[in-house]
Amino acid sequence: MIANIFYNLDNFFQVGMSAANTPKIPFHRLLT
């Protein structure tokens, strides 16, 4: 379960980085 949390955080930061590089996705979409 803890590994799953870290996995989700890693995915979140990867998506956040790509969204920062290519701002086509509204950031609030990442939080829902």
C-alpha positions as CSV (number, residue, x, y, z in Angstrom):
1,M,0.0,0.0,0.0
2,I,2.8,2.4,0.8
3,A,4.5,1.4,-2.4
4,N,1.3,2.2,-4.2
5,I,1.3,5.7,-2.7
6,F,4.9,6.3,-3.9
7,Y,3.9,4.9,-7.3
8,N,1.0,7.3,-7.5
9,L,3.2,10.3,-6.4
10,D,5.8,9.4,-9.0
11,N,3.1,9.3,-11.7
12,F,1.7,12.6,-10.4
13,F,5.0,14.4,-10.6
14,Q,5.7,12.9,-14.1
15,V,2.4,14.2,-15.3
16,G,3.0,17.5,-13.6
17,M,6.4,17.9,-15.3
18,S,4.9,17.1,-18.7
19,A,2.0,19.5,-18.1
20,A,4.5,22.2,-17.1
21,N,6.5,21.6,-20.3
22,T,3.4,21.4,-22.6
23,P,0.6,23.3,-20.8
24,K,-2.2,21.8,-22.8
25,I,-3.8,20.1,-19.7
26,P,-5.4,22.4,-17.1
27,F,-3.6,21.8,-13.8
28,H,-6.8,21.3,-11.9
29,R,-7.5,18.2,-14.1
30,L,-4.5,16.6,-12.5
31,L,-6.0,16.9,-9.0
32,T,-9.3,15.2,-9.7
